[in-house]
Amino acid sequence: MMDKFILKLFISGDTNRSKRALQNVRKIIEGKEYIQLDVIDVLEDSEPAETYKVLATPTLIKFEPPPARRVVGDFRDTDKIINFLQL
């Protein structure tokens, strides 16, 4: 059985950069039922960003399985993101 992956994507509003980041992350996790993606818009709810010390958006954080990892950007280079997050 595969570990459950928990990802949180922090975005800022309905900007082109936020949309592109979300689209790219969805492309990365497409068909992978073992990945849970939570999207947090820091303009609507800033508390999680403060809790996890998110200083820039978009930021993608992998919480589970350990180790936690984070990456900032629009996630265009999907292979690099997959390797970095150890998906």
Beta strands, then each sheet from edge to edge (+ up, - down):
strand 1: 5-11
strand 2: 35-41
strand 3: 59-64
strand 4: 69-72
sheet 1: 2+ 1+ 3- 4+
end
